[in-house]
Structure formats: C-alpha cells, structure tokens
Amino acid sequence: MVDLNLLKSCFNLSSLKLQVKLVDTLDSTNAEAKRQIAEGNTQDLLIISSQQTAGQGRLTRTWFSPKGGLYFSLVTSPRLGQQFAPLTSLLCGVAVANGLQSLGIDNVKLKWPNDVLVMEDKISGILNELVLIDSVESRMVLGIGINQNIHTSEFPEEIATRSISVLDILERVTSPESLLCSIINEIDRLLGIVETEKSYVSILTSWRVLSGTLGRRVRVDDGTRVFSGYAESLLDDGSLVISTEVGREIVTMGDVTHLRSD
C-alpha cells in the first residue's frame, strides 16, 4: 500500500491541484475516476489502487493488476482543447519513461501509441479516456499501470513472455511512492510546458527521442485492415506515418506490433 503522507510530501506541482484517493482494491482506477466525474467531482484527481480486479487496457483489453504493481489514474482537464487530448497519452509515456530511468533502468523505449517497453517487453501501459461533461467541458482520465514489485514469471502464460517488471530488471524492491511521485511531478512539468508554449511540440520532440517504434518495421491493425511497413515519422497531431511498398499510410489509431527487420 502506498504511504499517502510520504507521497504527498514529495509532490512538487504547479499545473495540477491534486486531490488524492487511495484504495486497496478497485475494479479499475479509470472506472472509479469516471464514477467520480459522474458524481460531480471536477477537481484534478489522483486515484491509486494496490490491485485491480478488472484493470483496463486499450481496445477493450484487460490489464493484469495483482498486488505489487503500481496502478493509478490521473483526472485533469485537456490542455489547449479537447482536440489535443490524445497527445496526452504520448506526454504520459514520456513521463513514465523518465520516471523509470530515475530508478536506474536503461533501454526504456516508447511504443506507439501508449506502451512503455524495456528490451522490447512491456513494463507499462497507458489508457487515455476523454469524458465529456457537457458541450464545452470535459475531463481526461489518464490510467497508468506499471509492473513494479512483482516478477512477471507469476503472470499468466499468455502475457508473461512479453512482459517485464522493475523487480525483474533491478532484482530489488523499489519504492512505489518514489516512482509515482517522480511520474506525477514529470506529468505536471510537461503539462506546464504545454501551457507555457501553447503547443505540444516539445513533448512530441521528447517522445521521438524515446521512441522504439520510429525507424522500425511494424505491422498495423487499424481496425479495418492489417498492413506492414516502416514507421517513418510522428506527425504533430500524434499520427504515425508508415512507409509501405505501395506508399505512405497515416495511422491515427490502431494497434502496432514491432517486427524483426530481417
């Protein structure tokens, strides 16, 4: 269980004005966040759970969420308008990568659009959901799950071979408060850059530097078709440009798989 007092003592926030809710067990921190919004809570809100019984991933997938992992959702308003909300997934990826690097983890890479990898194995996932309150106001629910103090050998077989954890890498238990505080402080800092610059350009530059997808041969499933090519670039709206044998494809949403180059 996260120590709430210790966590709050290390926050250094300027953009976020956080209310923190700590729970031992939830179905999903994103589901609880949406319940809080439906009940009229309009504050910036951080919801943390020691475990989830129905953790959510992208594309209706589940996120295996036993005790030992770090699971939280951040609720805040979209910066620069609703149309830019999807870019916050990339911003969170940068923040998680920097947080993991602060623990001494090397080779952290970002996989478009919302996964964090170490040595090609998934260590973290991000689920960004936009909740409309009325015709003008909306809230972002930024759900983040990190495999922290648990060995992925204990995971279900179908995900164990493509997952990795902080414990697997460092071979020691690490502080959830320290990792969570580092990530939230970094999200706050990056949101501050967006607010100051009125742009996500700096965030996208950071994402490109950390990207494990750009320059790779990939397979894309956009929900209507599947095709392969090389991930050529990331556009300023967060779309991925794929170079295929028949031309360029611009991917705004979908599932990307990294392929071997040979």
Secondary structure by P-SEA (a helix, b strand, c coil): cccaaaaaaaccccccbbbbbbbcccccaaaaaaaaaaaccccbbbbbbccccccccccccccccccccccbbbbbccccccccccaaaaaaaaaaaaaaaaacccbbbbcccbbbbccccccbbbbbbbbbcccccbbbbbbbbbbccccccccccccccccccccccccbbbbaaaaaaaaaaaaaaaaaaaaaaccaaaaaaaaaaacccccccccccccccccccccccccccbbbbbbcccbbbbbcbbbbbbbbcc
